[in-house]
């Protein structure tokens, strides 16, 4: 199995990305292709890994500040080259912590969509209280959606949840402003009517249900999905910030916190996105994992494992069949 | 000052609502009018408060399970009677922990809108890391919005933030899927163009900015606002749940937590909605505060103080003038 890693464009440079590749190679058997500047990448690879890592050199990369559309013209950029390799079947998957809009646009236009899918979607994994993960589809790829798009997001998310995440009894819900059937906006109500064909569909769900283990596949447009992600991060970060502040301001709190280290470590592990890697881009004819720009080595390692797992589980065949069945 | 309290329809019955009224009466000078079933309410009022509390008897009330529209026909229900009293200027404000949709529909239709306001909005206070509160407008009243509605939400929220919450340099942001001007959906981009007239407008903001003290007035439609609220509650509840679970599962964690009580108490106080009361319904010709159905006595007390504060600050005159100025 060949995985291309866009080794440029992450928020912290190439080092954590390459370290993640090394961690992954220690645990699994696959071929790693680093796409990026050879002068930057070569010094980061220890001699014992030299045989299992290939570098595909390119000079350019897309920074986070650039528009996604400019990526389509930048043929020498690392993500362009990586996606081109996927298109030409020179690699089986692409993992990138660079510009997510660029990755998505290139993957959609170059690699193409699975037959029957009108719009690919970013499928982000969210922590929940039972230690498993729920899926938010779409988490930012499609700002304006039709009901048909939401319907497909539900089907694609379900296939990913059941086969890759092993949620054998996964449920699909549409994120809305209330559980009742009358709630939602025009588009979610229409999507609800379409999703009723799917036996796993449970109707409207609310924001808190993302975390309470009552539903596995949370369907929304990319505008709402992005807001949900950033809001969740914001709340978690604020609570951690306040806990730290209050602990530091009290000697007895500092003393107590010494005995809570294990508790905090477990909590951190459970809500840390690095534990599960990145977000698969569902609906394209290939395996593409989009990582957080701030990904550390562990997040990269897990993102590579995600890419391998989507391939091993033939997720794209399953999506193709499910879309055909329910449409 | 006369404040009508819808004393029925809360999730925990009338007791916490009446207790909140008693707490408020101990601290501030106002007349409390409890609207609800006399047989239920009278036994809850201690003799020493009998002179300062009037009961307006009615048999009916709207349960949380009913549709908001049915409220318009239920002339004997507590919220109908309370809103009717506001309309007839028999009271200055209404506070309700009952069915929020019913309260909103009745207030809008009976009491009417401030001239220039096309849609009233629920303005929910959110905790943030500096201990102050930011405002999410609209938090659920208007599911489908036009850009003009969002524009008015920004103006109304700003007036509330500056005069009632004392955010003298309040900033207005539109909640979107990215900070850049090109981000957002068609309606938020149009609203952005309208809000540029307002000197406090800073453009698009993201979900995490609600809590990081970078912006005070967060503008969104009620569909998104409700999802933001429920998502935030969900994350906070999940973290508290997991902390408790991990503490309980380790003897050393239990020991450490004993010394952290003060830390947890401070954290709880800062993120507890009961600390600030309810959500004002902005844009109607009167003062109406919508409370969480699960409001405890403290939340009710603070909601009553909010109602008094909106009156003392002439918030409706300020909204009228601001809408006229910027439209």
Interface residues (C-beta under 8 A of the other chain):
Chain A: X67 X127 X128 X129 X140 X143 X144 X175 X176 X177 X178 X182 X183 X184 X185 X186 X206 X207 X208 X209 X210 X211 X212 X220 X222 X223 X224 X225 X226 X227 X228 X229 X230 X231 X232 X233 X234 X235 X236 X237 X238 X239 X241 X242 X243 X246 X247 X250 X252 X253 X255 X256 X257 X258 X259 X260 X262 X263 X266 X267 X270 X271
Chain B: X67 X127 X128 X129 X140 X143 X144 X175 X176 X177 X178 X182 X183 X184 X185 X186 X206 X207 X208 X209 X210 X211 X212 X220 X222 X223 X224 X226 X227 X228 X229 X230 X231 X232 X233 X234 X235 X236 X237 X238 X239 X241 X242 X243 X246 X247 X250 X252 X253 X255 X256 X257 X258 X259 X260 X262 X263 X266 X267 X270 X271
